[in-house]
Amino acid sequence: MSHPRPRTPETFKDATGDTDKGRAKAVRQALKLWADAAKRQVTHVRQLEVWSVLCATGFAAGLALILQTVRAGQFPLTGLALLFLSLCLRGTLSYYNQVVSLKAARLIIENLRLSLMRKALSGRGVGASQMGRMTALFEHTEALEGYYARFVPARQATAVTPLLVTLAIAVASPLAAAIILFTLCPFVTLMALSGMATAAESRRQLAALTRLSGLFADRLRHLPLIHAFDNEAAQVEKVRRAARDVSERTLSVLRMAFTGSAILEFFAALSVALIAVYCGFALLGLLPFPVPAFLDFNRGLFGGDSFAPAFFALALAPEVYFPLRRLSAAYHEEQQAHAAAVALMALEARLETPDSVPLTLTTAPTLRFEGVSAVFADDPAPVFAPVSFSAGGGAIIALRGETGSGKSTLLRLLLGRGGDVEARGLIEIDGQPLTPAHDLSPALSWMSQHTPILPGTLADNLRLSNPQASDADVQRVIRLTGLKALVAARGLETLLDERGSGLSGGERRRIGLARALLKPAPLLLLDEPTADLDPEAEAALIAAIRSNATGRTVIMATHSEALAAIATQEVRL
């Protein structure tokens, strides 16, 4: 049985021949794929951008009509109506656009989080040692909000608005439109260069933020240990250095963003200034080259008046750069999203597993291990020497060996949920080879070496393995595992926190064993079930295990001679 390693962004070079290009392409594909959850909202935003351009054109036309009518000595009723209508409609569209964009972003993030958490909570693809990395899931997904709520709408507007506005200006003045296109070319080049520099710095900034988050959470988790060794000052200094690194990198990203904004404002001002100079000198007849009688404006657009269309072109020119301003302001959001997407894709790859096939067992299964060993994903060295043994249905197998010999790891291979552990060799369950596609969880019950406690009542924690267990079954395992004193003192509805505060080590082990015995599974896996117990408590648990082994195949990792004595078979690692 061999578990293939998941594909991560670091393996793109193998698939594409170019790590950077392959990663960038994969990130773009991932961001596009995640956006499918809000495809309808994204399309709606695109339509709103087109209507916003029409409102801006109406606003500029209203201003030009007002000036034309005032110059003619008339009341500008038509121009005022057009101006007011365009202004109100554009404000409404802008507000609605922001609301829809934000809702789309939150929907995409929620969908992505649920997808990743669903895979993580299935227990596949991520081991206990890696669960701490899941805390970064929320920082990385939150970094996508600005991308989908601000950058994507700005990018859509940039693809549509400058072209439509330039076409509207070209109807009045082709030469003014040509001036705009002339100023856009160097602007795009400089913004591309600025963007490439910002991208790398944004990735470093997000990595520094992730390190700070992980460091802070880790130090809070181990605060009692830090206090015990009077190491507060050293740890505070480490957090301070990590925070300083984040602030410095954040300022660097902001400096680059301000540089891009300065480039944009320069070319926007240059474009409007050139159009203003051209229109003004043309109206005064001071241009050093000939132009048509009414500049190059359409005679019928404003009734043959050259001043009104000139003002229309001048008033509409800043709209060409308005979406570019939005894009520039949100550009660092894209870089943060790309850096976050790389981390999320790596996490998604670790959690990705083939579709599982439940392996149903109705009786105690036979087992056969042939040359089975295990390796960690980041270390090709075998954890233990190849193991071979066979056991009939209903056998009690004791895994023996020194601490660190790999007993717990061998049990994890049967769980099929190690995430960071790969199995080598052949494992057969009732004569059927076990593959990564098989899911043994419906047929097995498991007691880990360190019993996890979930926030909730004692009864909830006991029923974790079998939510449908009756009260009589719960009381039975309580008696078998010696939990009567705990239940009498605290009650089944006692609330426990995730640390199991108030529980002794022996009580935690009893809870773990009771939880395992409560599930009527034909395969029972026990990892050091009697460790650190006094002889009397150990004897009671051994008796409980023996009495519940009937009809089950039991594999238990142990150092206890007394527990190993009830085994029908012993395997040395």
C-alpha positions in Angstrom: 0.0 0.0 0.0 1.5 3.3 -1.1 0.1 6.8 -0.5 1.0 9.2 -3.4 2.3 12.5 -2.3 -0.1 15.4 -3.0 0.8 17.9 -5.6 1.8 21.2 -4.2 2.9 24.5 -5.7 6.5 23.4 -5.2 6.0 20.6 -7.7 4.8 22.8 -10.5 8.2 22.8 -12.0 7.9 19.1 -12.7 4.7 19.6 -14.6 5.4 22.8 -16.4 9.2 23.1 -16.7 9.1 26.6 -15.2 8.3 27.0 -11.5 7.4 30.7 -11.5 5.3 30.5 -14.6 3.6 27.3 -13.6 2.8 28.7 -10.1 1.4 31.9 -11.5 -0.8 30.0 -14.0 -2.0 27.6 -11.3 -2.8 30.6 -9.0 -4.8 32.3 -11.7 -6.7 29.1 -12.3 -7.4 28.6 -8.6 -8.6 32.1 -8.1 -10.9 31.8 -11.1 -12.2 28.4 -9.9 -12.9 29.7 -6.4 -14.9 32.6 -8.0 -17.3 30.1 -9.6 -19.2 30.1 -6.3 -20.3 33.7 -7.0 -20.4 33.6 -10.8 -23.9 35.3 -10.9 -22.8 38.2 -8.7 -19.6 38.7 -10.7 -21.6 38.9 -13.9 -23.9 41.4 -12.2 -21.0 43.6 -11.2 -19.7 43.6 -14.8 -23.0 44.8 -16.0 -23.1 47.5 -13.4 -19.8 48.8 -14.6 -21.2 49.3 -18.1 -24.2 51.2 -16.8 -21.8 53.4 -14.7 -19.9 54.4 -17.8 -23.2 55.5 -19.4 -24.0 57.5 -16.3 -20.6 59.2 -16.5 -21.2 60.0 -20.1 -24.6 61.5 -19.3 -23.1 63.6 -16.5 -20.5 65.1 -18.8 -23.1 65.7 -21.5 -25.3 67.4 -18.9 -22.5 69.8 -17.9 -21.8 70.6 -21.5 -25.5 71.2 -22.2 -25.8 73.5 -19.2 -22.9 75.7 -20.3 -24.2 75.7 -23.9 -27.7 76.8 -22.8 -26.4 79.4 -20.3 -24.1 80.9 -23.0 -27.2 81.2 -25.2 -29.0 83.1 -22.4 -31.6 80.3 -21.7 -32.5 78.3 -18.6 -30.6 74.9 -18.7 -33.6 72.7 -17.8 -32.6 69.8 -20.0 -29.0 69.9 -18.9 -29.9 70.1 -15.2 -32.3 67.2 -15.5 -29.7 65.0 -17.3 -27.0 66.1 -14.8 -29.2 65.3 -11.8 -30.5 62.0 -13.2 -27.0 60.8 -14.1 -25.5 61.8 -10.8 -28.2 60.1 -8.7 -28.2 56.9 -10.8 -24.4 56.7 -10.7 -24.3 57.1 -7.0 -27.0 54.3 -6.6 -25.1 52.0 -9.0 -21.8 52.6 -7.2 -23.3 51.8 -3.8 -25.1 48.7 -5.2 -21.9 47.6 -6.9 -19.9 47.7 -3.7 -22.6 45.8 -1.8 -22.8 43.1 -4.5 -19.0 42.9 -4.8 -18.6 42.4 -1.0 -21.3 39.8 -0.9 -19.6 37.9 -3.7 -16.3 38.0 -1.9 -17.8 36.8 1.4 -19.6 34.0 -0.5 -16.4 32.9 -2.2 -14.4 32.9 1.1 -17.2 31.1 3.0 -17.4 28.4 0.2 -13.6 28.0 0.2 -13.4 27.7 4.0 -16.2 25.2 4.2 -14.5 23.1 1.5 -11.1 23.1 3.2 -12.6 22.6 6.7 -14.8 19.7 5.4 -11.6 18.0 4.1 -9.7 18.7 7.3 -12.5 17.5 9.6 -12.7 14.3 7.6 -9.3 13.5 9.2 -7.7 12.9 5.9 -4.6 14.4 4.5 -3.5 16.2 7.6 -2.0 14.7 10.7 -2.1 16.0 14.3 1.3 17.6 13.9 0.0 19.6 11.0 -3.3 20.7 12.5 -1.6 23.8 13.9 -1.1 25.0 10.3 -4.9 25.1 9.9 -4.9 28.3 12.0 -3.4 30.1 9.0 -6.5 29.1 7.0 -8.4 32.1 8.2 -5.7 34.7 7.6 -5.1 33.4 4.1 -8.8 33.2 3.1 -9.4 36.7 4.6 -6.6 38.1 2.4 -8.9 37.1 -0.6 -11.7 39.6 0.4 -9.9 42.6 -1.0 -9.1 40.7 -4.2 -12.7 39.7 -5.0 -14.4 42.7 -3.5 -12.2 45.5 -4.9 -9.6 44.2 -7.3 -11.7 42.0 -9.5 -14.4 44.7 -10.0 -11.7 47.3 -10.7 -10.1 45.0 -13.2 -13.4 44.4 -15.0 -14.0 48.2 -15.0 -10.5 48.8 -16.4 -11.2 46.3 -19.2 -14.4 48.1 -20.2 -14.5 51.7 -19.1 -11.4 53.3 -20.8 -12.5 51.8 -24.1 -16.1 53.0 -23.9 -15.1 56.4 -22.6 -12.5 56.9 -25.3 -15.1 55.9 -27.9 -17.5 58.5 -26.5 -14.8 61.1 -26.6 -13.9 60.1 -30.2 -17.4 60.9 -31.3 -16.8 64.5 -30.3 -13.1 64.7 -31.0 -10.9 61.9 -32.5 -7.8 63.8 -31.7 -8.7 64.1 -28.0 -9.2 60.3 -28.0 -5.8 59.9 -29.6 -4.2 62.0 -26.9 -5.7 59.7 -24.3 -4.4 56.6 -26.0 -1.0 58.2 -26.3 -0.8 58.8 -22.5 -2.1 55.2 -21.7 0.8 53.4 -23.4 3.7 54.5 -21.1 1.4 54.3 -18.1 0.7 50.6 -18.7 4.4 49.9 -19.1 5.4 51.6 -15.8 2.5 50.1 -13.9 3.5 46.6 -15.1 7.1 47.2 -13.8 5.7 48.5 -10.5 3.4 45.5 -10.2 6.2 43.0 -10.6 8.2 44.6 -7.8 5.1 44.7 -5.5 4.3 41.0 -6.1 7.5 39.6 -4.5 7.3 42.0 -1.5 3.6 41.1 -0.9 4.5 37.4 -0.8 7.2 38.2 1.8 4.8 40.3 3.8 2.1 37.6 4.0 4.7 35.0 4.9 5.9 37.3 7.8 2.3 37.8 8.9 1.8 34.0 9.0 4.9 33.5 11.0 3.8 36.1 13.5 0.3 34.6 13.8 1.8 31.1 14.3 4.4 32.3 16.8 1.8 34.3 18.9 -0.6 31.3 19.0 2.1 28.9 19.9 3.4 31.1 22.8 -0.1 31.6 24.1 -0.6 27.8 24.1 2.6 27.2 26.0 2.2 30.2 28.4 2.3 28.1 31.6 5.5 26.4 30.5 7.1 29.8 29.7 6.1 31.1 33.1 7.4 28.0 34.8 10.9 28.6 33.3 10.8 32.4 33.7 11.4 32.8 30.0 8.9 35.7 29.4 11.4 38.3 28.3 13.0 36.1 25.7 9.7 35.1 24.2 8.4 38.7 24.2 11.5 39.7 22.3 10.9 37.0 19.7 7.3 38.2 19.2 8.5 41.8 19.0 11.0 40.9 16.3 8.4 39.1 14.3 5.9 42.0 14.6 8.6 44.4 13.5 9.3 42.3 10.5 5.6 42.4 9.5 5.4 46.2 10.0 8.5 46.8 7.9 7.3 44.6 5.0 3.8 46.1 5.2 5.4 49.6 4.9 7.4 48.4 1.9 4.3 47.2 0.2 2.6 50.5 0.9 5.5 52.5 -0.5 5.3 50.5 -3.7 1.5 51.1 -3.8 2.1 54.9 -3.4 4.6 54.8 -6.2 2.1 53.2 -8.5 -0.5 55.8 -7.4 1.9 58.6 -8.2 2.6 57.2 -11.7 -1.2 57.0 -12.3 -1.9 60.6 -11.1 0.9 62.0 -13.2 -0.4 60.4 -16.5 -4.0 61.2 -15.6 -3.1 64.9 -15.0 -1.0 64.9 -18.2 -3.9 63.5 -20.3 -6.4 66.0 -19.0 -3.9 68.9 -19.4 -3.0 68.0 -23.0 -6.7 67.8 -23.9 -7.4 71.1 -22.1 -4.5 72.7 -24.0 -5.6 71.3 -27.3 -9.2 72.3 -26.9 -8.4 75.8 -25.6 -5.8 76.7 -28.2 -8.1 75.2 -31.0 -11.0 77.4 -29.8 -8.7 80.4 -29.8 -7.4 79.5 -33.2 -3.8 79.4 -31.9 -2.8 75.9 -32.8 0.3 75.7 -35.0 -1.5 73.2 -37.3 -4.9 73.4 -39.1 -8.1 71.9 -37.6 -11.7 71.8 -38.9 -13.9 74.8 -38.4 -15.5 73.3 -35.3 -12.3 71.6 -34.1 -12.8 68.0 -35.2 -16.1 67.7 -33.3 -19.3 66.4 -34.7 -21.4 69.4 -35.8 -24.7 67.8 -34.9 -23.7 66.6 -31.4 -24.4 70.0 -29.7 -26.1 71.9 -32.4 -22.9 73.1 -34.1 -21.5 74.8 -31.0 -17.7 74.0 -30.7 -17.4 75.1 -27.1 -19.9 72.5 -25.7 -18.4 69.4 -27.3 -14.9 70.6 -26.3 -16.1 70.8 -22.7 -17.8 67.4 -23.0 -14.4 65.8 -24.0 -12.6 67.6 -21.3 -15.2 66.7 -18.6 -15.2 63.0 -19.7 -11.4 62.6 -20.0 -10.8 61.9 -16.3 -13.2 59.0 -16.5 -10.7 57.1 -18.5 -8.3 57.0 -15.5 -11.0 56.6 -12.8 -11.1 52.7 -13.0 -7.3 52.7 -13.3 -7.2 54.6 -10.0 -9.4 52.0 -8.5 -7.2 49.2 -9.9 -4.0 50.9 -8.6 -5.5 51.3 -5.1 -6.5 47.7 -5.1 -3.4 46.3 -6.8 -1.7 45.3 -3.6 -4.9 43.3 -2.8 -4.1 41.1 -5.8 -0.5 40.5 -4.7 -1.7 39.5 -1.2 -4.3 37.3 -2.8 -1.7 35.6 -5.0 0.5 34.9 -2.0 -2.4 33.6 0.0 -3.6 31.5 -2.8 -0.2 29.7 -3.0 -0.5 28.8 0.7 -4.1 27.8 0.3 -3.3 25.6 -2.7 -0.6 23.9 -0.7 -3.0 23.2 2.1 -5.7 22.0 -0.3 -3.2 19.7 -1.9 -2.3 18.2 1.5 -6.0 17.7 2.3 -6.8 16.3 -1.1 -7.4 12.5 -1.1 -9.0 10.1 -3.6 -12.7 9.4 -3.2 -12.9 6.9 -0.3 -14.6 3.5 -0.5 -16.0 2.4 2.8 -14.7 -1.0 3.8 -17.5 -2.8 5.6 -16.7 -5.5 8.1 -19.4 -7.5 9.8 -17.2 -9.9 11.8 -13.8 -9.7 13.4 -11.4 -9.5 10.4 -8.3 -11.4 9.6 -5.1 -9.4 9.1 -2.0 -9.9 7.1 1.0 -7.5 7.0 3.7 -8.3 4.4 6.9 -6.2 4.5 5.0 -3.2 5.9 6.9 -0.1 6.9 6.2 3.6 7.0 7.9 6.9 5.9 7.0 10.5 6.7 6.3 12.7 3.7 9.3 14.9 4.4 11.7 12.1 5.3 12.3 9.0 3.1 13.9 7.0 5.9 11.7 4.2 7.1 10.2 4.7 10.6 10.6 1.0 11.4 12.0 -2.1 9.8 9.5 -4.0 7.5 7.0 -5.9 9.6 5.3 -9.1 8.5 2.6 -11.1 10.5 -0.8 -12.7 10.1 -3.6 -12.9 12.6 -7.0 -14.6 12.5 -10.3 -13.0 13.3 -10.8 -12.3 16.9 -7.0 -12.2 17.7 -5.6 -9.9 20.3 -2.2 -8.5 18.9 0.2 -6.7 21.2 2.7 -4.4 19.4 5.9 -4.3 21.6 9.0 -2.3 21.2 11.1 0.5 22.7 9.7 4.1 22.8 10.0 5.5 19.3 10.1 2.2 17.6 7.0 3.0 15.5 4.2 1.2 17.3 1.8 4.2 17.1 2.8 4.9 13.5 1.9 1.3 12.6 -1.6 1.8 14.1 -2.0 5.0 12.1 -1.4 3.1 8.9 -4.7 1.2 9.6 -6.4 4.5 10.4 -5.6 5.7 6.9 -5.7 9.3 8.3 -2.0 10.0 9.0 -1.7 12.7 6.3 2.0 13.0 6.7 2.7 9.2 6.8 3.0 6.9 3.8 2.7 3.2 4.1 5.0 0.8 2.2 4.2 -2.9 1.7 1.0 -4.9 1.7 -1.8 -4.8 4.3 -4.7 -7.2 3.8 -8.0 -7.0 5.7 -10.1 -10.2 5.3 -7.9 -11.0 2.3 -8.6 -7.6 0.6 -5.6 -5.4 0.0 -5.9 -2.0 1.8 -5.4 1.0 -0.5 -5.5 4.7 0.0 -9.0 4.7 -1.5 -10.3 2.5 1.3 -11.9 4.0 4.4 -11.8 1.7 7.4 -13.4 4.2 9.8 -16.9 2.7 9.8 -15.4 -0.7 10.8 -12.8 0.3 13.5 -12.7 2.0 16.9 -9.7 3.8 18.1 -8.1 5.0 21.3 -5.2 7.3 20.9 -2.3 7.7 23.3 -3.3 11.2 24.2 -7.1 11.3 24.5 -8.5 14.4 22.8 -11.2 16.2 24.7 -13.8 18.3 22.7 -15.6 21.3 24.2 -18.9 19.9 25.5 -20.3 17.6 28.2 -18.8 14.4 29.4 -21.6 12.5 27.8 -20.9 14.2 24.4 -17.3 13.2 24.7 -18.2 9.6 25.4 -20.7 9.4 22.6 -18.2 10.9 20.1 -17.5 7.5 18.7 -21.1 6.4 18.6 -23.7 9.2 18.8 -26.6 6.7 18.6 -25.4 4.9 21.8 -28.2 4.3 24.3 -28.0 5.5 27.9 -27.7 1.8 29.0 -24.6 1.4 26.7 -23.0 4.5 28.1 -23.6 3.4 31.7 -22.1 0.0 30.8 -18.8 1.4 29.5 -18.7 3.8 32.5 -18.8 0.8 34.8 -16.3 -1.2 32.7 -13.7 1.6 32.6 -14.0 2.8 36.2 -15.6 6.2 35.4 -18.3 5.8 38.1 -16.4 7.9 40.6 -15.9 10.7 38.1 -19.6 10.6 37.0 -20.8 10.5 40.6 -18.7 13.5 41.5 -19.2 15.7 38.4 -22.2 14.2 36.4 -22.5 13.3 32.8 -23.6 16.8 31.9 -20.4 18.4 33.3 -19.0 20.8 30.7 -15.4 20.1 29.6 -13.1 22.5 27.8 -10.8 21.5 25.0 -7.9 21.1 27.5 -10.0 18.7 29.7 -9.3 21.0 32.6 -9.9 19.2 35.9 -9.3 15.7 34.5 -6.4 13.6 35.7 -4.3 11.6 33.3 -6.0 8.4 34.4 -9.5 9.8 33.9 -8.6 11.0 30.4 -7.4 7.4 29.6 -10.6 5.9 30.9 -12.6 8.4 28.8 -10.6 7.4 25.8 -11.1 3.7 26.4 -14.8 4.1 27.2 -15.2 6.0 23.9 -13.5 3.3 22.0 -15.5 0.4 23.6 -18.8 2.3 23.1 -18.5 1.8 19.3 -19.4 -1.8 18.3 -16.6 -2.0 15.7 -15.1 -5.4 14.7 -11.6 -3.8 14.6 -10.3 -2.2 17.8 -7.0 -0.2 17.9 -5.6 0.8 21.3 -2.5 3.0 21.7 -0.9 2.6 25.2 -4.3 2.2 26.9 -2.9 1.6 30.4 0.2 3.9 30.4 0.9 5.8 33.6 -1.8 4.0 35.6 -1.3 2.5 39.0 -1.4 -1.3 39.1 -5.0 -1.4 40.5 -6.4 0.9 37.8 -4.4 -0.9 35.1 -5.8 -4.3 36.2 -9.3 -2.8 35.9 -8.8 -1.5 32.4 -7.2 -4.8 31.3 -10.2 -6.6 32.5 -12.5 -4.2 30.6 -10.4 -4.7 27.4 -10.5 -8.5 27.8 -14.2 -8.7 28.3 -14.9 -6.5 25.3 -12.5 -8.2 22.9 -15.0 -10.9 22.1 -16.1 -10.6 18.5 -13.3 -8.1 17.7 -9.8 -8.2 16.3 -7.7 -6.1 18.7 -4.3 -4.5 18.0 -2.8 -2.6 20.9 0.5 -0.8 21.3 1.9 -1.2 24.8 4.9 -1.4 27.1 2.8 -3.1 29.8 3.7 -6.7 30.5 0.4 -7.2 32.2 -1.6 -6.0 29.2 0.6 -7.9 26.8 -0.2 -11.1 28.8 -3.8 -11.1 27.5 -2.7 -11.0 23.9 -2.9 -14.1 21.7 -0.1 -12.8 19.5 2.9 -10.5 20.0 4.6 -8.5 17.3 8.0 -6.9 18.0 9.1 -3.7 16.3 
